[in-house]
Amino acid sequence: MSKEGKIINNNILSKFLTKHRAEVIDVCITEYDERAFVNGIREEGRQEGRKEGRQEGRALTLFSLVNSGNLKPDIAAKELGINIHEFEIAMKKAGMNQPVSKV
């Protein structure tokens, strides 16, 4: 007979759990809370990721509009809440150069 079978047949686990009831309940509650906490952290991470993705998408749209000459760089920078110098740096990092403006 396996160890598990002996434990079950002899009520050893039941005796242990009864003797250490408060500790067992505490561990169960702690594990439940830990899972809930981890799931909450994961959801926060997903929300942050979505927010960052939307911000990046918005910036890339503005960069494209500037790059195509359909939007002035100073207006795009203002929309992103940064100054023109920061906008130019971000645009270059995104792999886009500013053309001579058509606007």
C-alpha positions in Angstrom: 0.0 0.0 0.0 1.3 3.5 -0.9 2.0 6.2 1.7 -1.0 8.1 0.5 -3.2 5.0 1.0 -2.0 4.5 4.5 -2.6 8.2 5.4 -6.1 8.0 4.1 -6.9 4.6 5.6 -5.6 5.5 9.0 -7.1 9.0 9.2 -3.6 10.4 9.7 -4.3 13.4 7.6 -7.6 14.1 9.4 -5.8 14.0 12.8 -3.1 16.3 11.5 -5.5 18.8 10.0 -7.7 18.8 13.1 -4.7 19.3 15.4 -3.4 22.2 13.2 -6.7 23.6 12.1 -5.9 27.3 12.6 -2.7 27.0 10.7 -4.3 25.0 7.9 -7.1 27.6 7.5 -4.5 30.5 7.6 -2.5 28.8 4.8 -5.6 28.2 2.7 -6.7 31.9 3.1 -3.1 33.1 2.4 -2.9 31.0 -0.8 -6.3 32.3 -2.0 -5.3 35.9 -1.4 -2.0 35.3 -3.1 -3.7 34.0 -6.2 -6.1 36.9 -6.2 -3.2 39.3 -5.7 -1.2 37.8 -8.6 -4.2 37.9 -10.8 -4.7 41.6 -9.9 -1.1 42.4 -10.7 -1.4 40.6 -14.1 -4.6 42.6 -14.9 -2.8 45.8 -14.0 0.0 44.9 -16.3 -2.3 44.1 -19.1 -4.1 47.5 -18.6 -0.8 49.3 -18.6 0.3 47.5 -21.7 -2.9 48.5 -23.5 -2.5 52.1 -22.4 1.1 52.2 -23.6 0.1 50.6 -26.9 -2.6 53.2 -27.5 -0.1 56.0 -26.7 2.5 54.5 -29.0 -0.1 54.1 -31.7 -1.3 57.7 -31.3 2.3 58.9 -31.5 3.0 56.9 -34.6 -0.1 58.3 -36.3 1.1 61.8 -35.5 4.6 61.0 -36.7 3.1 59.6 -40.0 1.0 62.7 -40.5 4.1 64.9 -39.9 6.2 62.7 -42.1 3.7 62.9 -45.0 3.5 66.7 -44.6 -0.1 66.7 -43.5 0.5 68.0 -40.0 2.9 70.6 -38.6 5.4 69.2 -36.1 4.6 71.8 -33.5 0.9 70.8 -33.5 1.8 67.1 -33.3 4.2 67.8 -30.4 1.5 69.8 -28.6 -1.0 66.9 -29.1 1.5 64.5 -27.4 2.2 67.0 -24.6 5.9 67.4 -25.4 8.0 70.2 -26.8 9.1 70.3 -30.5 12.7 69.1 -29.7 11.4 66.1 -27.8 9.0 65.4 -30.6 11.8 65.5 -33.2 13.9 63.1 -31.1 10.9 60.7 -30.7 10.2 60.8 -34.4 13.8 59.9 -35.2 13.7 57.0 -32.7 10.6 55.8 -34.5 12.6 55.8 -37.7 10.9 58.7 -39.4 12.5 61.9 -40.6 10.7 65.2 -40.9 10.2 66.3 -44.5 9.9 69.9 -45.6 6.4 70.7 -44.4 3.5 70.9 -47.0 1.2 72.3 -44.4 
